[in-house]
Amino acid sequence: MTNKTGTLYLCATPIGNLEDMTYRVVRTLNEVDVIAAEDTRNSIKLLNHFDIHTPMTSYHEYNKIEKGRILVRQMLEGQNVALITDAGMPGISDPGEELVRMCRDAGVPVTALPGACACVTALVISGQSTRRFCFEAFLPTDKKERKAVLEELKDETRTTVIYEAPHRLQKTLKELLENLGNRNLTICRELTKKHETGQEFSLEQAIAYYEQNEPRGEYVLVLQGCSRQEKEKEAQDAWKEMSLQEHMKVYEDQGLDRKEAMKRVAKDRGVGKREIYQALLEEI
């Protein structure tokens, strides 16, 4: 670590099992000049376990701007800084994102040391599709913003990963059911720990289960995406509420000729163009 300008090291820490700490993270935490931690009282236990004695400073949501400026200045002066969160990868749904942006704006190098991440851990054990997924972290607490996010998720075809606290779990499950319908999901808790679970439910089943079993621990919800076929069928059903003549008029009013309008109408309704042509003849 001899760069003239220091580097920010984003160091993943265990999300439950201390054996998930990597050799590289332990070495780096020993070598940097300072460790910026989300909660120093929590992180000191981790550092003591691995016999790490590097000076530590707090960096969290409530001091991220002021402390971020101090840390960037230290790195510009040649010091190396490691950023750790209470659990998992810094910069994922936490104030580390702000420090990364400040470093990039100041020309300070940033690198990440891979390791445990609850989002990916839950996704790969869930049994849900992993080819395409999106991460929502904790849903917004602001009612208007929360409603907007839930509205977006209604048509989301990718698997969606959501974090939730135990005291809000039932409320979130009910909102998901109300807005998205009875989707399938896997609910993960105690990830990497002795009593790790990943239970598959429908949303209705999950709500019923947690009415009988008090939620405990931090939860990761891995939610099945909206089926493309279902979306297409909903769109087709919406068009079919119009008469064919009304549907044709939508495209003819846009300047399309009758042949092209019939082609669009057939696509909207999921049928062949010949079927639309015959149906229009019968209406005449």
C-alpha positions as CSV (number, residue, x, y, z in Angstrom):
1,M,0.0,0.0,0.0
2,T,2.4,2.7,-1.2
3,N,0.3,4.8,-3.5
4,K,0.8,8.5,-3.2
5,T,-2.9,8.9,-2.9
6,G,-4.5,6.5,-0.5
7,T,-7.2,3.9,-1.5
8,L,-10.7,3.2,-0.1
9,Y,-11.1,-0.6,0.5
10,L,-14.7,-1.8,0.7
11,C,-14.4,-4.8,3.0
12,A,-17.1,-7.4,3.2
13,T,-17.7,-8.7,6.8
14,P,-19.7,-11.9,7.9
15,I,-23.4,-11.7,7.9
16,G,-23.6,-14.3,10.7
17,N,-20.9,-16.9,10.5
18,L,-17.4,-15.5,11.4
19,E,-15.7,-18.2,9.3
20,D,-16.9,-16.3,6.2
21,M,-14.3,-13.6,6.9
22,T,-11.8,-13.8,4.1
23,Y,-8.0,-13.9,4.5
24,R,-7.7,-10.9,2.2
25,V,-10.1,-8.8,4.4
26,V,-8.2,-9.7,7.6
27,R,-4.9,-8.8,6.0
28,T,-6.2,-5.5,4.6
29,L,-7.8,-4.4,7.9
30,N,-4.4,-5.0,9.5
31,E,-2.6,-3.0,6.9
32,V,-4.7,0.1,6.4
33,D,-4.2,3.3,8.4
34,V,-7.8,3.6,9.6
35,I,-11.0,1.5,9.6
36,A,-14.3,3.4,9.1
37,A,-17.1,1.3,10.7
38,E,-20.9,1.7,10.7
39,D,-21.0,0.9,14.4
40,T,-17.7,0.8,16.3
41,R,-19.2,-1.0,19.3
42,N,-20.3,-3.8,17.0
43,S,-17.2,-3.9,14.9
44,I,-14.7,-4.0,17.8
45,K,-16.0,-7.5,18.6
46,L,-15.1,-8.6,15.0
47,L,-11.7,-6.9,15.1
48,N,-10.9,-8.4,18.5
49,H,-11.8,-11.9,17.3
50,F,-9.3,-11.6,14.4
51,D,-6.7,-9.8,16.6
52,I,-6.9,-6.6,14.5
53,H,-5.6,-3.4,16.2
54,T,-6.0,-0.8,13.5
55,P,-7.5,2.5,14.6
56,M,-11.2,2.7,14.0
57,T,-13.6,5.7,13.4
58,S,-17.3,5.8,13.0
59,Y,-18.9,6.4,9.6
60,H,-22.7,6.1,9.5
61,E,-25.9,7.5,8.0
62,Y,-25.9,10.5,10.4
63,N,-22.3,11.7,9.9
64,K,-21.7,10.4,6.3
65,I,-21.2,13.9,4.8
66,E,-19.0,15.5,7.4
67,K,-17.0,12.3,8.2
68,G,-16.8,11.5,4.5
69,R,-15.0,14.7,3.8
70,I,-12.5,14.0,6.6
71,L,-11.9,10.5,5.2
72,V,-11.4,11.7,1.7
73,R,-8.9,14.3,2.8
74,Q,-7.0,11.6,4.7
75,M,-6.8,9.5,1.6
76,L,-5.7,12.4,-0.6
77,E,-2.9,12.8,1.9
78,G,-1.8,9.2,1.3
79,Q,-3.7,7.3,4.0
80,N,-5.5,4.0,3.2
81,V,-9.0,3.6,4.6
82,A,-11.0,0.4,5.0
83,L,-14.8,0.7,5.1
84,I,-16.8,-2.0,6.9
85,T,-20.5,-2.3,7.8
86,D,-22.2,-4.2,10.6
87,A,-22.6,-7.2,8.2
88,G,-22.1,-7.8,4.5
89,M,-20.7,-5.7,1.7
90,P,-20.4,-1.9,2.4
91,G,-22.1,0.3,-0.2
92,I,-25.1,-2.0,-0.5
93,S,-28.1,-0.2,1.0
94,D,-25.9,1.8,3.4
95,P,-24.0,5.1,3.6
96,G,-20.9,3.6,2.0
97,E,-22.5,4.5,-1.3
98,E,-22.0,8.2,-0.5
99,L,-18.3,7.7,0.5
100,V,-17.6,5.9,-2.8
101,R,-19.1,8.7,-4.8
102,M,-17.1,11.3,-2.8
103,C,-13.9,9.3,-3.5
104,R,-14.6,9.0,-7.2
105,D,-15.3,12.8,-7.4
106,A,-12.0,13.5,-5.6
107,G,-10.0,11.0,-7.7
108,V,-9.4,8.6,-4.9
109,P,-9.1,4.9,-6.0
110,V,-11.8,2.6,-4.7
111,T,-11.7,-1.2,-4.7
112,A,-13.9,-3.9,-3.2
113,L,-12.9,-7.1,-1.4
114,P,-15.6,-9.6,-2.1
115,G,-17.3,-11.6,0.6
116,A,-20.6,-12.3,2.3
117,C,-23.7,-10.5,1.0
118,A,-27.2,-11.4,2.3
119,C,-28.9,-10.5,-0.9
120,V,-26.9,-12.9,-3.1
121,T,-26.8,-15.6,-0.4
122,A,-30.6,-15.6,-0.1
123,L,-31.1,-15.5,-3.8
124,V,-28.9,-18.6,-4.6
125,I,-30.5,-20.8,-1.9
126,S,-34.1,-19.6,-2.7
127,G,-35.0,-21.9,-5.6
128,Q,-36.4,-18.9,-7.4
129,S,-35.0,-17.9,-10.8
130,T,-31.5,-16.4,-10.5
131,R,-30.9,-15.5,-14.2
132,R,-32.4,-12.0,-13.8
133,F,-33.0,-10.3,-10.5
134,C,-33.4,-6.9,-8.9
135,F,-32.6,-5.7,-5.3
136,E,-35.0,-3.4,-3.5
137,A,-33.3,-3.6,0.0
138,F,-35.8,-2.3,2.6
139,L,-39.0,-0.9,1.0
140,P,-39.3,2.9,1.6
141,T,-41.1,4.0,4.8
142,D,-42.6,7.1,3.1
143,K,-46.1,6.1,2.1
144,K,-46.1,7.8,-1.3
145,E,-42.7,6.4,-2.3
146,R,-43.6,3.0,-0.9
147,K,-46.8,2.9,-3.0
148,A,-44.8,3.9,-6.1
149,V,-42.3,1.1,-5.6
150,L,-45.0,-1.5,-5.0
151,E,-46.7,-0.3,-8.2
152,E,-43.5,-0.8,-10.1
153,L,-43.0,-4.3,-8.7
154,K,-46.5,-5.3,-9.9
155,D,-45.0,-5.6,-13.5
156,E,-41.5,-6.6,-12.5
157,T,-40.6,-9.9,-14.3
158,R,-37.3,-10.4,-12.6
159,T,-36.9,-12.1,-9.2
160,T,-37.0,-9.4,-6.5
161,V,-35.0,-9.5,-3.3
162,I,-36.3,-7.4,-0.3
163,Y,-34.9,-7.0,3.2
164,E,-37.3,-6.7,6.1
165,A,-37.2,-6.4,9.9
166,P,-39.3,-8.8,12.0
167,H,-41.7,-6.2,13.4
168,R,-42.6,-5.1,9.9
169,L,-42.7,-8.5,8.2
170,Q,-46.5,-9.1,8.3
171,K,-47.3,-5.6,7.1
172,T,-45.0,-6.0,4.1
173,L,-46.3,-9.4,3.2
174,K,-49.9,-8.1,3.2
175,E,-48.9,-5.1,1.1
176,L,-47.2,-7.4,-1.4
177,L,-50.2,-9.6,-1.6
178,E,-52.6,-6.7,-2.1
179,N,-50.5,-5.1,-4.8
180,L,-48.9,-8.0,-6.6
181,G,-51.3,-10.9,-6.1
182,N,-50.6,-14.3,-4.6
183,R,-47.0,-14.7,-5.8
184,N,-44.6,-17.4,-4.7
185,L,-41.6,-16.4,-2.6
186,T,-38.8,-17.8,-0.4
187,I,-38.3,-16.3,3.0
188,C,-34.8,-16.6,4.4
189,R,-33.6,-15.9,7.9
190,E,-30.6,-16.5,10.1
191,L,-28.4,-16.7,6.9
192,T,-25.1,-18.6,7.4
193,K,-26.0,-19.3,11.1
194,K,-26.8,-22.6,12.7
195,H,-30.6,-22.2,12.4
196,E,-30.6,-20.8,8.8
197,T,-33.9,-21.3,7.1
198,G,-35.2,-20.7,3.6
199,Q,-39.0,-21.5,3.4
200,E,-41.0,-21.5,0.3
201,F,-44.6,-20.1,0.5
202,S,-47.2,-18.3,-1.5
203,L,-47.8,-14.8,0.0
204,E,-51.1,-16.1,1.4
205,Q,-49.4,-19.0,3.1
206,A,-46.6,-16.8,4.4
207,I,-49.1,-14.4,6.0
208,A,-51.0,-17.4,7.6
209,Y,-47.7,-18.9,8.9
210,Y,-46.5,-15.7,10.6
211,E,-49.9,-15.2,12.2
212,Q,-49.1,-18.5,14.1
213,N,-45.3,-18.0,14.4
214,E,-43.8,-14.8,15.7
215,P,-41.2,-13.3,13.3
216,R,-37.7,-13.2,14.8
217,G,-34.4,-12.2,13.2
218,E,-33.7,-10.3,10.0
219,Y,-35.5,-11.5,6.9
220,V,-34.7,-11.6,3.2
221,L,-37.7,-12.1,0.9
222,V,-36.9,-13.6,-2.5
223,L,-40.0,-12.9,-4.6
224,Q,-41.0,-14.6,-7.8
225,G,-41.2,-12.2,-10.8
226,C,-44.4,-11.5,-12.7
227,S,-44.9,-14.0,-15.5
228,R,-44.4,-12.5,-19.0
229,Q,-47.3,-14.7,-20.2
230,E,-49.5,-13.3,-17.4
231,K,-48.6,-9.7,-18.4
232,E,-49.4,-10.4,-22.0
233,K,-52.7,-12.0,-21.1
234,E,-53.7,-9.0,-18.9
235,A,-52.8,-6.6,-21.8
236,Q,-54.8,-8.8,-24.2
237,D,-57.8,-8.9,-21.9
238,A,-57.7,-5.1,-21.5
239,W,-57.8,-4.7,-25.3
240,K,-60.6,-7.2,-25.7
241,E,-62.8,-5.0,-23.5
242,M,-63.0,-2.7,-26.6
243,S,-64.9,-3.5,-29.7
244,L,-62.8,-4.3,-32.8
245,Q,-63.9,-1.1,-34.5
246,E,-62.9,0.9,-31.4
247,H,-59.6,-0.9,-31.3
248,M,-59.0,-0.2,-35.0
249,K,-59.9,3.4,-34.5
250,V,-57.0,3.8,-32.0
251,Y,-54.5,3.0,-34.7
252,E,-56.3,4.7,-37.6
253,D,-56.4,7.9,-35.6
254,Q,-52.6,7.6,-35.3
255,G,-52.4,7.7,-39.1
256,L,-51.9,4.0,-39.8
257,D,-53.6,2.5,-42.9
258,R,-56.2,-0.2,-42.4
259,K,-53.9,-3.1,-43.1
260,E,-51.3,-2.0,-40.6
261,A,-54.0,-1.2,-38.0
262,M,-55.3,-4.8,-38.4
263,K,-51.8,-6.1,-37.9
264,R,-51.4,-4.1,-34.6
265,V,-54.9,-5.1,-33.4
266,A,-54.1,-8.8,-34.0
267,K,-50.9,-8.5,-32.1
268,D,-52.6,-6.7,-29.2
269,R,-55.2,-9.4,-28.9
270,G,-52.9,-12.4,-29.4
271,V,-54.7,-13.7,-32.5
272,G,-53.9,-13.9,-36.3
273,K,-54.5,-11.0,-38.7
274,R,-56.9,-13.2,-40.7
275,E,-59.1,-13.7,-37.7
276,I,-59.3,-9.9,-37.2
277,Y,-60.1,-9.4,-40.9
278,Q,-63.0,-12.0,-40.8
279,A,-64.4,-10.6,-37.6
280,L,-64.5,-7.0,-39.0
281,L,-66.3,-8.4,-42.1
282,E,-68.9,-9.9,-39.9
283,E,-69.4,-6.6,-38.1
284,I,-70.1,-4.8,-41.3
